[in-house]
Amino acid sequence: MSAATPAAAASQSVLDVTDFSVEFRTRAGIVRALDRVAFSVGRGETMALVGESGSGKSVTAYALLGLLDAAGRITGGSARLEGTELTSASPAALSAIRGKRAAMIFQNPRAALNPIRNVGKQIGDVLRRHAGLGARAAAAEAIEMLRAVGIPDPARRAGAYPFELSGGMCQRVMIAIAVATRPALLIADEPTTGLDVTTQAVVMDIMGRLAAETGMATILITHDLALAAERSGRIAVMHAGHIVEDAPTKTLLLYPRHPYTRRLLAATPTAAGNLADLRSIPGNLPDLRRDDLPPCRFAARCDRRLPACEAPMQWRELEPHHRVACWNPA
Ligand SMILES: Nc1ncnc2c1ncn2[C@@H]1O[C@H](COP(=O)(O)OP(=O)(O)OP(=O)(O)O)[C@@H](O)[C@H]1O
């Protein structure tokens, strides 16, 4: 795909990713997990990254923040966070960026929290390390953060351990830890999976409010198209390590152009649509260990395939901010 930075959000972008590629070395061969991924996220914008399981959503998040395991490496491209190049940053620089300018929340908050430290101290630790607060100020600010994420009686709850809190409360604590230093970028990887519907809405409301108040850019990684539709301003669709379409949410839902996006939407007709439940998209993701992966990794599943699809893929800007990687868009 071309190296061009997407036009969307380019003027005030917090994160610009271009031609970003990641591979894993495994005993069974090299997994080409991401291939020339490109997107931008602007100040205060929430971009949803959607796609089937295995499409590369989590690898994108981990690779951007320097959290790939030893088998993984970035093999090309650029990712600039407020102008700072992440792909060439040292481990120490990335660790500092993770605490302060970029944060991530995960699906299982209880597992991500330290089980033997109370939650107030865990928020305080971040503030002491990355915002330079003293112990007393950090403790007071931790209580304010718990209040900001809607935890009742925050002064008392600051002394609670994760096992004493519900899953929804633990996710709020994770959000408090993530946003304590007012990061420019929040990556939320399936943040509401496993929570009941009411708690999901509360957690998403909190993230939306914090983004609006602080101008934080958010990448929402989700299987849940309904959640993406409701909570994002823009959706990027991933398939087998490629972003295949990227458009403002309404445009993508009303006028999907990539054959894969259309299949995804057609296969999730209800408001409760969830990509994890999809059974009706024919074919599987290609084996990413193959040496001869085709330029379009969807071609084998695509009913609009043309001989032209054998050519290297190019981004097409269909209209401002609506891009598709397809030689024969619908
Ligand atoms: N440590 C690893 N070693 C080898 N391959 C890996 C590793 N981690 C991820 N992959 C591969 O990278 C690809 C993308 O995986 P990723 O977890 O990003 O998908 P995903 O879209 O986030 O899926 P899910 O929604 O299930 O989390 C998959 O083919 C996966 O098998």
The ligand as an SDF file (V2000), in Angstrom:
LIG
                    3D

 31 33  0  0  0  0  0  0  0  0999 V2000
    3.6460  -13.9500   20.0140 N   0  0  0  0  0  0  0  0  0  0  0  0
    3.1970  -14.2790   18.7980 C   0  0  0  0  0  0  0  0  0  0  0  0
    3.8450  -15.1770   18.0410 N   0  0  0  0  0  0  0  0  0  0  0  0
    3.4030  -15.5160   16.8110 C   0  0  0  0  0  0  0  0  0  0  0  0
    2.3020  -14.9710   16.2240 N   0  0  0  0  0  0  0  0  0  0  0  0
    1.6220  -14.0670   16.9350 C   0  0  0  0  0  0  0  0  0  0  0  0
    2.0170  -13.6720   18.2520 C   0  0  0  0  0  0  0  0  0  0  0  0
    1.1360  -12.7550   18.7040 N   0  0  0  0  0  0  0  0  0  0  0  0
    0.2240  -12.5790   17.7000 C   0  0  0  0  0  0  0  0  0  0  0  0
    0.5170  -13.3620   16.6560 N   0  0  0  0  0  0  0  0  0  0  0  0
   -0.2160  -13.4580   15.3860 C   0  0  0  0  0  0  0  0  0  0  0  0
   -0.4820  -12.1590   14.8970 O   0  0  0  0  0  0  0  0  0  0  0  0
   -1.7500  -12.1130   14.2560 C   0  0  0  0  0  0  0  0  0  0  0  0
   -2.5870  -11.0040   14.8320 C   0  0  0  0  0  0  0  0  0  0  0  0
   -2.9600  -11.3040   16.1780 O   0  0  0  0  0  0  0  0  0  0  0  0
   -3.7690  -10.2920   17.1110 P   0  0  0  0  0  0  0  0  0  0  0  0
   -3.7530  -10.8630   18.4910 O   0  0  0  0  0  0  0  0  0  0  0  0
   -3.2450   -8.9210   16.9460 O   0  0  0  0  0  0  0  0  0  0  0  0
   -5.2210  -10.3670   16.5180 O   0  0  0  0  0  0  0  0  0  0  0  0
   -6.5140   -9.6000   17.0580 P   0  0  0  0  0  0  0  0  0  0  0  0
   -7.1510   -8.9850   15.8610 O   0  0  0  0  0  0  0  0  0  0  0  0
   -6.1870   -8.6910   18.1840 O   0  0  0  0  0  0  0  0  0  0  0  0
   -7.3850  -10.8280   17.5570 O   0  0  0  0  0  0  0  0  0  0  0  0
   -8.2680  -10.9420   18.8800 P   0  0  0  0  0  0  0  0  0  0  0  0
   -9.4660  -10.1280   18.6010 O   0  0  0  0  0  0  0  0  0  0  0  0
   -8.5610  -12.4030   18.9680 O   0  0  0  0  0  0  0  0  0  0  0  0
   -7.4510  -10.4330   20.0220 O   0  0  0  0  0  0  0  0  0  0  0  0
   -2.3600  -13.4980   14.4270 C   0  0  0  0  0  0  0  0  0  0  0  0
   -2.1180  -14.2440   13.2660 O   0  0  0  0  0  0  0  0  0  0  0  0
   -1.5970  -14.0710   15.5870 C   0  0  0  0  0  0  0  0  0  0  0  0
   -1.5380  -15.4750   15.5200 O   0  0  0  0  0  0  0  0  0  0  0  0
  1  2  1  0
  2  3  1  0
  2  7  2  0
  3  4  2  0
  4  5  1  0
  5  6  2  0
  6  7  1  0
  6 10  1  0
  7  8  1  0
  8  9  2  0
  9 10  1  0
 10 11  1  0
 11 12  1  0
 11 30  1  0
 12 13  1  0
 13 14  1  0
 13 28  1  0
 14 15  1  0
 15 16  1  0
 16 17  2  0
 16 18  1  0
 16 19  1  0
 19 20  1  0
 20 21  2  0
 20 22  1  0
 20 23  1  0
 23 24  1  0
 24 25  2  0
 24 26  1  0
 24 27  1  0
 28 29  1  0
 28 30  1  0
 30 31  1  0
M  END
$$$$
